Amino acid sequence: MFSFEFLPDRYAVCRLAADESLPQWALQNDIGKQQFVSLTWTPDELSVVCRESLVPDNVKSEPDWICMRVAGKLDFSLVGILAKITKYLADAHISVFAVSTYETDYLLIKSAQWPLTLKTLSEAGYKVYPLGDA
C-alpha cells in the first residue's frame, strides 16, 4: 500500500498562451528549492502549476490547491496505481488534478475538499503525512 506526502503551500493551476516564453515568475530563481513546479506546453496552451503566491494577478489561474505526492518512486511497470487512487476519490466526489513525473505521481486537491480527501484515503487504507514525515 502506498502512502502520500502533502506539500506545504497552496498551489495554482495557470493557463498561458502557447507562444509565451518560460514564465520566470513561476520559478522565482529558486528551482530546486521549491517542492513542486510543473510546466506543460501543447500547441494550444502553456499550463503552469506552481505555488499560488508566485502567480501574477494578470495570469488566468485556478488557485487554492493542496498538492500531495505518492511517497517513493514508482516503477514504469506498475499498472493502475493512479486509476485506483483516483477511483476512491471519484467515488467520494472529490475532483483531482493529476500530474505525473518520471518517478512518481502528484495529485492536486482543492483545499475545500481536503478534509474529505484525508478521510477517504484513510478509509481506503492509505496514510497521508506532511512532507518529510512519512
Residue, then its C-alpha position, 0 to 999 in steps of 0.5 A: m500500500f502506498s502512502f502520500e506526502f502533502l506539500p506545504d503551500r497552496y498551489a495554482v493551476c495557470r493557463l498561458a498562451a502557447d507562444e509565451s516564453l518560460p514564465q520566470w515568475a513561476l520559478q522565482n530563481d529558486i528551482g530546486k528549492q521549491q517542492f513542486v513546479s510543473l510546466t506543460w506546453t501543447p500547441d494550444e496552451l502553456s499550463v503552469v502549476c506552481r505555488e499560488s503566491l508566485v502567480p501574477d494577478n494578470v495570469k488566468s489561474e485556478p488557485d487554492w490547491i493542496c498538492m500531495r505526492v505518492a511517497g517513493k518512486l514508482d516503477f514504469s511497470l506498475v499498472g493502475i496505481l493512479a486509476k485506483i487512487t483516483k477511483y476512491l476519490a471519484d467515488a467520494h466526489i472529490s475532483v483531482f488534478a493529476v500530474s505525473t513525473y518520471e518517478t512518481d505521481y502528484l495529485l492536486i486537491k482543492s483545499a475545500q475538499w481536503p478534509l474529505t480527501l484525508k478521510t477517504l484515503s484513510e478509509a481506503g487504507y492509505k496514510v497521508y503525512p506532511l512532507g518529510d514525515a512519512 
